[in-house]
Amino acid sequence: MSPDPAVPALMEAAAAAHRAGRLGEAKELYQQLLETDPDQAEVLHRLATIALAEGRVEDGVLLLRRTLALAPQMLAAHLNLALALEHLGQGEAALASYERAIAVAPRHAETHARHGDLMLRLGRYETSLAAYDRALALDPRLARAWSNRGLALLGLGRTTEAVESFDGALALDPGFVDALVNRGIALRELNRLDASLASLGAALQAAPDNPAAACNLGVSQLLAGALEPGFRGHEQRWRLEPNRSALRTFAAPLWQGGEDLAGRTLLLHAEQGFGDTIQFCRYAALAAARGARVVLEAPPALKALMRSLDGVAELVGAGEPLPDFDLHCPLMSLPHAFGTTLETIPTRASYLAAPPERSAAWAGVVADSPRPKVGLAWFGKPTHHNDRNRSIRLEPLLEALPSGLELFSLQDRARPEDEAALAAYPRIRRFEDRLTDFADTAALASQMDLVVSVDTSTAHLAAALGRPTWVLLPFSPDWRWLLDREDSPWYPTVRLFRQPAPGDWDSVLARLGEALSGVAKPG
């Protein structure tokens, strides 16, 4: 049977419509081609790309599977199927598609790079790094692979090498915004703030509306102590994940500091972690001083504690019905709304207190002792993005502490890896079953002469209570602790113990032990 002479012309017309973005017209022409021969792999593949472009991902997957059944060596179909499957949340199936694509074209650098991208998104940093290395060995001109390789190295904690990889991307494409942003983040983790600010500033200059550039520049400015521009840039977090998905919408407008608050009801609501809520709830008093009736929505675990906060007219637990309000503001946006600088941080020796009945109950548990009572918190939530750097092992902490102290765990749960150390050091008292919320933790912490904590919510709690609080910080600290100082402008009772180099907890613990030796009393 001779081929239909109309088919090539029809294919060219369909392809022209497809290239011009006339997808409906192209789809009709491709369907006509399938009526002449339903087993045309190229036509099926093009229909699949249209389905994906129109957001019909499942239809696209079906068409791609039909394509590959007819043409198992079609590399583009394997790659498109992998992307579609990942879009549907089928990461392992997408991985299998990339592996088949690599088998089809083992020397195709872009395929190895895309495989690395998927591994990066799945958090498999070693595998991702290996894929990027294979891609760049085949084609060292892939700027995106150099940049994403830097992200894999960041995930592995190899920050200096990550900067070098971002530099490799920028040598190929000096205006590569993602590489400039990620290089700025990596330099910040190395405490190279001037270079971080320069890289992020260049990214923002190249792409003035880029939220990642603006937000990360803000974070570096905050770490440098430039709070006013830093908090302004930090507002761009709402355009980035995961904050964008968590953004709450209300009929009432967002208060950003400009509107008069007198006689109006302002809802303040928590947005991130417990420590953030504890740190920034202090602004409720400032809003009340401007004449606002302040409604505070707090996580249930913090609600009882927040009853002690000045300036709050009504307290609501998250998930409970909200009263009517005129304006709203997330707690972490309040420093921006109030134009906070280092000199205008609302600082008080204490602004939270444990409920009196809880304090009385815990006073009976923590008996008086001639030796100083020291509360310890050595780990935070394992899901925190920086937990591997901020949390520490218990055994070296306990070994660093001198005798002559009464030790109390302020942790509300136990980690399996700490059980051996806890068994070997029975002098540390534990209360996991009794610490039901932050009001209990506050009541226990209030009985302490000193709290020693890593950078977790317990540190913020103890400091907000006005207790002497020593905070153990990783080399690259969270922005709120600034750099190169032992005190905190946010908390008058805080003393900071910083790593002198990444991962160097030994030096921190040695300094902590020496400082505690001046506190301990035998008895």
C-alpha positions as CSV (number, residue, x, y, z in Angstrom):
1,M,0.0,0.0,0.0
2,S,1.5,3.3,-1.1
3,P,1.8,6.1,1.5
4,D,-0.9,8.8,1.5
5,P,0.7,11.8,-0.2
6,A,-1.4,14.1,2.0
7,V,0.2,13.0,5.2
8,P,3.5,15.0,5.0
9,A,1.6,18.2,4.3
10,L,-0.8,17.5,7.2
11,M,2.1,16.8,9.5
12,E,3.8,20.1,8.5
13,A,0.6,22.0,9.0
14,A,0.2,20.4,12.5
15,A,3.8,21.1,13.4
16,A,3.5,24.8,12.3
17,A,0.3,25.3,14.4
18,H,2.1,23.6,17.3
19,R,5.1,25.9,17.0
20,A,2.9,29.0,16.8
21,G,1.1,28.0,20.0
22,R,-2.2,27.3,18.3
23,L,-2.6,24.1,20.4
24,G,-6.3,23.4,19.6
25,E,-5.7,23.6,15.8
26,A,-2.5,21.4,16.2
27,K,-4.4,18.9,18.3
28,E,-7.1,18.5,15.6
29,L,-4.5,18.0,12.8
30,Y,-2.6,15.4,14.9
31,Q,-5.9,13.6,15.5
32,Q,-6.5,13.5,11.7
33,L,-3.0,12.0,11.3
34,L,-3.8,9.3,13.8
35,E,-7.0,8.4,11.8
36,T,-4.7,7.5,8.9
37,D,-2.4,5.4,11.2
38,P,-3.0,5.2,14.9
39,D,0.5,3.9,15.6
40,Q,2.5,7.0,14.8
41,A,4.8,7.4,17.7
42,E,5.9,10.9,16.8
43,V,2.3,12.1,16.5
44,L,1.4,10.5,19.9
45,H,4.4,12.2,21.5
46,R,3.4,15.6,20.2
47,L,-0.2,15.1,21.4
48,A,1.3,14.2,24.8
49,T,3.3,17.5,24.9
50,I,0.1,19.4,24.1
51,A,-1.7,17.6,26.9
52,L,1.1,18.4,29.4
53,A,1.0,22.1,28.2
54,E,-2.7,22.2,28.9
55,G,-2.3,20.8,32.4
56,R,-3.9,17.4,31.4
57,V,-1.0,15.5,33.0
58,E,-2.6,12.1,33.3
59,D,-3.7,12.2,29.7
60,G,-0.2,13.1,28.8
61,V,1.2,10.2,30.7
62,L,-1.1,7.8,28.9
63,L,-0.1,9.2,25.5
64,L,3.6,9.0,26.5
65,R,3.2,5.4,27.5
66,R,1.6,4.6,24.1
67,T,4.5,6.4,22.5
68,L,7.1,4.4,24.2
69,A,5.4,1.2,23.6
70,L,5.8,2.0,19.9
71,A,9.2,3.7,20.1
72,P,11.1,2.6,23.2
73,Q,14.2,4.4,22.1
74,M,12.6,7.8,21.9
75,L,14.6,9.8,24.5
76,A,12.4,12.9,24.5
77,A,9.4,10.7,25.4
78,H,11.3,9.2,28.4
79,L,12.2,12.6,29.6
80,N,8.7,14.0,29.3
81,L,7.3,11.0,31.0
82,A,9.7,11.4,33.9
83,L,8.7,15.1,34.3
84,A,5.0,14.2,34.1
85,L,5.2,11.5,36.7
86,E,7.1,13.7,39.1
87,H,4.4,16.3,38.6
88,L,1.9,13.7,39.7
89,G,4.0,13.0,42.8
90,Q,5.2,9.6,41.5
91,G,8.9,10.2,42.3
92,E,10.0,6.5,42.1
93,A,8.2,6.0,38.8
94,A,9.9,9.2,37.5
95,L,13.2,7.9,38.6
96,A,12.7,4.7,36.7
97,S,11.9,6.8,33.6
98,Y,15.2,8.7,33.9
99,E,17.0,5.4,34.3
100,R,15.5,4.1,31.1
101,A,16.4,7.4,29.4
102,I,20.0,7.0,30.5
103,A,20.0,3.4,29.2
104,V,18.7,4.8,25.8
105,A,21.3,7.6,25.7
106,P,24.1,7.1,28.2
107,R,26.2,9.9,26.9
108,H,23.4,12.5,26.8
109,A,24.5,15.0,29.4
110,E,21.2,16.7,29.9
111,T,19.5,13.4,30.8
112,H,22.1,12.9,33.6
113,A,21.5,16.5,34.7
114,R,17.7,16.0,34.9
115,H,18.2,12.8,36.8
116,G,20.3,14.8,39.2
117,D,17.5,17.4,39.5
118,L,15.0,14.7,40.6
119,M,17.4,13.2,43.1
120,L,18.0,16.7,44.5
121,R,14.3,17.3,44.9
122,L,14.0,13.9,46.7
123,G,16.8,14.9,49.1
124,R,19.2,12.2,47.8
125,Y,22.2,14.5,47.7
126,E,24.9,11.9,47.2
127,T,23.1,10.4,44.2
128,S,22.3,13.8,42.9
129,L,25.9,14.9,43.1
130,A,27.1,11.8,41.2
131,A,24.5,12.5,38.4
132,Y,25.7,16.1,38.0
133,D,29.3,14.9,37.9
134,R,28.4,12.5,35.1
135,A,26.6,15.3,33.2
136,L,29.4,17.7,33.5
137,A,32.0,15.2,32.5
138,L,30.1,14.8,29.3
139,D,29.4,18.5,28.8
140,P,31.1,21.0,31.2
141,R,29.2,23.9,29.6
142,L,25.9,23.1,31.4
143,A,25.6,26.1,33.7
144,R,22.4,24.8,35.3
145,A,24.1,21.5,36.2
146,W,26.9,23.4,37.9
147,S,24.4,25.5,39.9
148,N,22.3,22.5,41.0
149,R,25.4,20.6,41.8
150,G,26.1,23.4,44.3
151,L,22.7,22.8,45.9
152,A,23.5,19.1,46.3
153,L,26.8,20.0,47.9
154,L,24.9,22.4,50.2
155,G,22.6,19.6,51.2
156,L,25.7,17.5,52.1
157,G,27.1,20.3,54.2
158,R,30.0,20.8,51.8
159,T,29.5,24.6,51.7
160,T,32.9,25.7,50.4
161,E,32.7,23.3,47.5
162,A,29.2,24.5,46.8
163,V,30.4,28.0,46.4
164,E,33.0,26.7,43.9
165,S,30.2,25.0,42.0
166,F,28.1,28.1,41.8
167,D,31.2,30.0,40.6
168,G,31.4,27.4,37.8
169,A,27.9,28.2,36.8
170,L,28.5,31.9,36.9
171,A,31.7,31.6,34.8
172,L,29.5,30.3,32.0
173,D,26.6,32.6,32.6
174,P,27.5,35.7,34.8
175,G,23.8,36.8,35.0
176,F,22.5,33.4,36.1
177,V,20.1,34.6,38.9
178,D,19.6,31.2,40.6
179,A,23.3,30.7,40.8
180,L,23.8,34.2,42.2
181,V,21.1,33.6,44.8
182,N,22.3,30.2,45.9
183,R,25.9,31.4,46.0
184,G,24.8,34.2,48.3
185,I,23.1,31.6,50.6
186,A,26.2,29.5,50.7
187,L,28.4,32.4,51.4
188,R,26.1,33.4,54.3
189,E,26.5,29.9,55.7
190,L,30.3,30.5,55.7
191,N,29.7,33.8,57.5
192,R,31.2,35.7,54.5
193,L,28.5,38.3,54.8
194,D,30.0,41.0,52.5
195,A,30.4,38.5,49.7
196,S,26.9,37.1,50.4
197,L,25.4,40.6,50.2
198,A,27.2,41.3,47.0
199,S,26.1,38.1,45.3
200,L,22.4,38.5,46.4
201,G,22.5,42.2,45.4
202,A,23.8,41.3,41.9
203,A,20.9,38.7,41.7
204,L,18.4,41.4,42.6
205,Q,19.8,43.8,40.2
206,A,19.6,41.3,37.4
207,A,16.0,40.3,38.4
208,P,14.4,43.1,40.5
209,D,11.2,41.2,41.0
210,N,12.8,37.9,42.0
211,P,11.5,36.9,45.4
212,A,14.3,34.5,46.3
213,A,16.9,37.2,45.6
214,A,14.9,39.8,47.6
215,C,14.1,37.5,50.6
216,N,17.6,36.1,50.9
217,L,19.2,39.5,50.6
218,G,16.9,40.5,53.5
219,V,18.1,37.5,55.5
220,S,21.7,38.4,55.0
221,Q,21.0,42.0,55.9
222,L,19.3,40.8,59.1
223,L,22.3,38.7,60.0
224,A,24.5,41.8,59.4
225,G,22.3,43.8,61.7
226,A,20.7,46.0,59.0
227,L,17.2,45.2,60.4
228,E,15.1,47.7,58.6
229,P,16.0,46.7,55.0
230,G,16.3,43.2,56.1
231,F,12.8,42.9,57.4
232,R,11.6,44.6,54.3
233,G,13.2,42.0,52.1
234,H,12.1,39.2,54.4
235,E,8.5,40.1,53.5
236,Q,9.1,38.5,50.1
237,R,9.0,35.1,51.9
238,W,5.3,35.0,51.1
239,R,6.1,34.6,47.5
240,L,8.2,31.5,48.2
241,E,7.4,28.0,49.2
242,P,6.6,26.7,51.8
243,N,5.3,30.1,53.0
244,R,3.3,30.8,49.8
245,S,1.2,27.6,50.4
246,A,0.7,28.6,54.1
247,L,-0.3,32.1,53.3
248,R,-3.7,32.9,55.0
249,T,-6.2,35.1,53.3
250,F,-8.7,37.2,55.3
251,A,-11.4,39.6,54.2
252,A,-9.7,42.2,56.5
253,P,-6.6,43.8,55.0
254,L,-3.0,43.1,56.0
255,W,-1.6,45.7,58.4
256,Q,1.9,46.8,57.3
257,G,2.4,49.7,59.7
258,G,0.8,52.6,57.8
259,E,-2.8,52.5,58.9
260,D,-4.0,54.1,62.2
261,L,-4.7,51.4,64.8
262,A,-6.7,53.5,67.2
263,G,-10.0,52.0,68.0
264,R,-9.5,49.1,65.6
265,T,-9.2,45.3,66.2
266,L,-5.9,43.8,65.0
267,L,-5.5,40.1,64.7
268,L,-1.9,38.9,65.2
269,H,-1.3,35.3,64.1
270,A,1.6,32.9,64.4
271,E,3.1,31.7,61.2
272,Q,6.2,29.6,61.8
273,G,7.8,27.8,64.8
274,F,7.2,28.1,68.5
275,G,10.5,30.1,69.0
276,D,9.4,32.6,66.3
277,T,6.1,33.1,68.1
278,I,7.7,33.6,71.5
279,Q,10.2,36.1,70.1
280,F,7.8,38.3,68.1
281,C,4.7,38.2,70.3
282,R,6.4,41.1,72.2
283,Y,5.0,43.4,69.6
284,A,1.5,43.0,70.8
285,A,2.2,45.6,73.5
286,L,3.4,48.1,70.8
287,A,0.2,47.6,68.8
288,A,-1.9,48.1,71.9
289,A,0.0,51.2,72.7
290,R,-1.1,52.6,69.3
291,G,-4.7,52.1,70.4
292,A,-5.4,48.7,68.8
293,R,-7.6,46.0,70.4
294,V,-5.2,43.1,69.9
295,V,-6.4,39.6,69.3
296,L,-3.6,37.0,69.4
297,E,-4.0,33.6,67.7
298,A,-1.4,31.3,69.1
299,P,-0.6,27.5,68.7
300,P,-2.5,25.5,71.4
301,A,0.8,24.5,73.0
302,L,1.5,28.2,73.7
303,K,-1.9,29.4,74.6
304,A,-1.7,29.1,78.4
305,L,1.7,30.8,78.4
306,M,0.5,33.7,76.2
307,R,-2.1,34.7,78.8
308,S,0.7,36.5,80.6
309,L,1.5,38.7,77.5
310,D,0.9,42.4,77.9
311,G,-1.3,44.1,75.3
312,V,-3.5,41.2,74.3
313,A,-7.2,41.8,74.7
314,E,-8.3,38.4,73.5
315,L,-6.4,35.2,73.1
316,V,-7.5,32.5,70.6
317,G,-6.0,29.1,70.1
318,A,-5.1,28.1,66.5
319,G,-8.1,26.2,65.1
320,E,-10.6,28.0,67.3
321,P,-13.2,30.4,65.8
322,L,-11.8,33.9,65.3
323,P,-13.7,37.0,66.4
324,D,-14.3,39.9,64.1
325,F,-11.3,42.0,63.3
326,D,-10.4,45.0,61.1
327,L,-6.8,44.3,60.3
328,H,-4.4,41.4,60.6
329,C,-0.6,40.8,60.7
330,P,1.6,37.7,60.9
331,L,3.8,37.9,64.0
332,M,7.0,37.8,61.9
333,S,5.9,40.8,59.8
334,L,5.5,43.0,62.9
335,P,9.2,44.1,63.0
336,H,8.8,45.3,59.5
337,A,5.5,47.0,60.2
338,F,7.1,48.9,63.2
339,G,10.2,49.8,61.2
340,T,12.5,48.0,63.7
341,T,16.2,48.8,63.9
342,L,18.8,47.5,66.2
343,E,18.2,50.6,68.4
344,T,14.4,50.2,68.5
345,I,14.0,46.5,69.2
346,P,11.3,46.4,72.0
347,T,13.5,44.9,74.7
348,R,12.4,44.0,78.2
349,A,14.0,41.9,80.9
350,S,11.0,39.6,80.7
351,Y,7.7,39.7,78.9
352,L,6.2,36.3,79.5
353,A,5.6,34.4,82.8
354,A,4.4,30.9,83.7
355,P,0.9,30.7,85.1
356,P,1.1,31.1,88.9
357,E,-0.6,27.7,89.5
358,R,1.9,25.9,87.3
359,S,4.8,27.7,89.0
360,A,3.5,26.7,92.4
361,A,3.2,23.1,91.3
362,W,6.7,22.9,89.9
363,A,8.2,24.7,92.9
364,G,7.2,21.6,94.9
365,V,9.0,19.4,92.4
366,V,12.2,21.3,92.2
367,A,13.5,21.5,95.8
368,D,15.9,24.1,96.9
369,S,19.5,23.2,96.7
370,P,22.8,24.8,97.6
371,R,24.0,24.0,94.1
372,P,22.9,26.1,91.1
373,K,20.0,24.6,89.2
374,V,20.7,24.4,85.5
375,G,18.1,23.5,82.9
376,L,19.3,21.8,79.7
377,A,17.9,21.7,76.2
378,W,20.2,20.0,73.6
379,F,18.0,19.3,70.6
380,G,15.0,20.7,68.7
381,K,12.6,19.3,66.2
382,P,14.3,16.9,63.8
383,T,12.2,18.3,60.9
384,H,13.7,21.8,61.3
385,H,15.7,22.7,58.2
386,N,18.9,23.3,60.1
387,D,18.5,20.7,62.9
388,R,21.7,18.8,61.9
389,N,23.7,21.8,62.7
390,R,21.9,23.2,65.8
391,S,21.1,20.1,67.8
392,I,23.9,18.3,69.7
393,R,24.6,14.9,71.3
394,L,23.9,14.7,75.0
395,E,26.9,12.7,76.1
396,P,29.6,15.3,75.2
397,L,27.4,18.0,76.7
398,L,27.1,16.2,80.0
399,E,30.8,15.4,80.0
400,A,31.6,19.1,79.6
401,L,29.6,20.1,82.7
402,P,31.5,20.4,86.0
403,S,30.2,18.9,89.2
404,G,28.5,21.1,91.7
405,L,25.4,21.7,89.6
406,E,21.8,20.4,89.8
407,L,20.9,19.4,86.3
408,F,17.3,19.3,84.9
409,S,16.2,18.3,81.4
410,L,13.8,20.8,79.8
411,Q,13.1,18.5,76.9
412,D,9.5,17.4,76.5
413,R,10.5,14.2,74.8
414,A,13.5,11.8,74.7
415,R,15.6,10.8,71.7
416,P,16.5,7.1,71.4
417,E,20.2,8.1,70.9
418,D,20.2,9.8,74.3
419,E,19.0,6.9,76.4
420,A,22.5,5.5,77.0
421,A,23.8,8.9,78.1
422,L,20.8,9.5,80.4
423,A,21.3,6.1,82.0
424,A,25.0,6.8,82.5
425,Y,24.3,10.2,84.0
426,P,21.4,9.7,86.4
427,R,22.1,13.1,88.0
428,I,20.1,14.8,85.3
429,R,16.4,14.9,86.3
430,R,13.8,14.2,83.6
431,F,10.2,15.3,83.2
432,E,9.1,14.3,79.7
433,D,5.7,13.0,80.9
434,R,4.9,16.1,82.9
435,L,5.8,18.8,80.3
436,T,2.5,18.9,78.6
437,D,2.8,22.4,77.0
438,F,5.0,25.5,77.1
439,A,3.3,26.7,80.3
440,D,4.8,23.7,82.1
441,T,8.2,24.2,80.5
442,A,8.0,27.9,81.5
443,A,7.2,26.9,85.1
444,L,10.1,24.5,85.3
445,A,12.5,26.9,83.5
446,S,11.5,29.6,86.0
447,Q,12.8,27.5,88.8
448,M,16.3,27.4,87.2
449,D,19.2,29.6,88.1
450,L,20.5,29.2,84.5
451,V,19.2,27.7,81.3
452,V,21.7,26.2,78.8
453,S,20.1,25.5,75.4
454,V,20.9,25.1,71.7
455,D,19.0,27.3,69.3
456,T,15.5,26.0,69.8
457,S,12.3,27.3,71.2
458,T,13.4,26.6,74.8
459,A,16.2,29.2,74.4
460,H,13.6,31.8,73.4
461,L,11.2,30.8,76.2
462,A,13.8,31.0,78.9
463,A,15.0,34.4,77.6
464,A,11.5,35.7,77.3
465,L,11.0,34.7,81.0
466,G,14.0,36.7,81.9
467,R,16.0,33.8,83.1
468,P,19.8,33.8,82.5
469,T,20.1,31.9,79.3
470,W,23.2,30.6,77.6
471,V,22.7,29.7,73.9
472,L,25.0,27.3,72.0
473,L,25.1,28.3,68.4
474,P,26.4,26.7,65.2
475,F,29.1,28.5,63.2
476,S,26.4,29.7,60.8
477,P,23.7,31.0,63.1
478,D,20.1,31.9,62.5
479,W,19.9,35.6,61.5
480,R,18.3,36.7,64.8
481,W,21.6,36.0,66.7
482,L,23.7,38.2,64.4
483,L,27.4,37.6,64.2
484,D,30.5,38.4,66.3
485,R,28.8,39.2,69.6
486,E,28.2,37.3,72.9
487,D,25.0,39.2,73.7
488,S,21.6,39.6,72.0
489,P,19.8,42.9,71.4
490,W,16.5,40.9,71.5
491,Y,17.1,39.3,75.0
492,P,19.0,41.1,77.8
493,T,19.7,37.9,79.8
494,V,21.2,35.9,76.9
495,R,24.9,34.9,76.5
496,L,25.9,33.3,73.3
497,F,28.5,30.6,72.8
498,R,29.4,30.3,69.1
499,Q,31.2,27.6,67.1
500,P,34.6,29.1,65.9
501,A,34.4,26.7,62.8
502,P,31.7,24.6,61.2
503,G,30.9,21.6,63.3
504,D,33.2,22.5,66.2
505,W,31.1,21.8,69.2
506,D,34.1,20.7,71.2
507,S,35.3,24.3,71.5
508,V,31.8,25.5,72.4
509,L,31.5,22.8,75.1
510,A,34.9,23.5,76.5
511,R,34.1,27.2,76.9
512,L,30.7,26.3,78.4
513,G,32.4,24.0,80.9
514,E,34.9,26.7,81.9
515,A,32.1,29.3,82.3
516,L,30.1,26.9,84.4
517,S,33.0,26.2,86.6
518,G,32.7,29.7,87.9
519,V,29.1,29.0,88.8
520,A,29.2,25.5,90.2
521,K,29.2,25.0,94.0
522,P,30.0,21.7,95.7
523,G,27.4,20.6,98.2
